[in-house]
Amino acid sequence: MKRILIVEDEEALCLLYKEELSAEGYEVTTARDAEQALEILRRERFDLIVTDIRMPGRDGVELITEIMGLRKEVPIIINTAYQSYRDDFMTWAADAYVIKSSSLDELKAKIRDLLSR
């Protein structure tokens, strides 16, 4: 079973992503901010990470930089409501960039694509 870490500060979205992705057959762990995500990443292995950009404390861009130092082999998807970050060269380290939507179809497709590589 593939393991996914979701980093999202909005509790309702965390629950939604966990429920939807678990139904797809993934083992899902959630973190509410970058600090919690890094703590989890230091002790557990994941096949893929999905992170928001705007969060309290460190933002998703800073988190991606830290992840690259810890687990550069793990694919990262940026999942954000803000399209403007796509132009920030720091986000280019991510393997995919998905704009949040009421439908999770695009996010699920990117996850399937990256995990099948």
Secondary structure, 3 states (H helix, E strand, C coil): CCEEEEECCCHHHHHHHHHHHHHCCCEEEEECCHHHHHHHHHHCCCCEEEECCCCCCCCHHHHHHHHHHHHCCCCEEEEECCHHHHHCHHHHHCCEEEECCCCCHHHHHHHHHHHHC
